């Protein structure tokens, strides 16, 4: 009897400490996504999930109910104990869900980009539609606008970019926000 109680208490303690961390550790798209902190909305979304009565506060009972539900979600065979295999399977399933969400967002962005280039909306991009777009990369490098990119202009751009890549903007999405 003592052994069962100790094992149950140990599992409950581990679950109490790790399940909230597992929930927080779900990676999202960060500031590049259309929500403040990735596809699930970050802390605000988690609070909404736990706050079942919607009063803006989280009671101990709501937290316990949420924790119990999360544990049950991981405990695939419902025996009241989580094995390493169940935890791994749950992790892989959540990972697959996140990847599917990312793939859907990527496909949506690709379709939007294609639609921008397909000016006449016929489902193809002609060379004329591509030419209508101009040469933004070329124009940016051609600082004096003479239609020729000189070695000096290339070096100027390299030095401007070097500070952005190796300075505080080295991570994707860390640069200044467009105004």
Secondary structure, DSSP 4 states (H G I P E B T S, - for coil): -HHHHHHHHHHHHHHHHHHHHHHHT----GGGSSSTTTTTTHHHHHHHHH-TT-SS---HHHHHHHHHHHHHHH-TT-SS---HHHHHHHHHHHHHHHHHHHHHHHHHHHHHHHHHH-TT-SSS--HHHHHHT--HHHHHH-TT-SS---HHHHHHHHHHHHHHHHSTT-STT-SPPP-
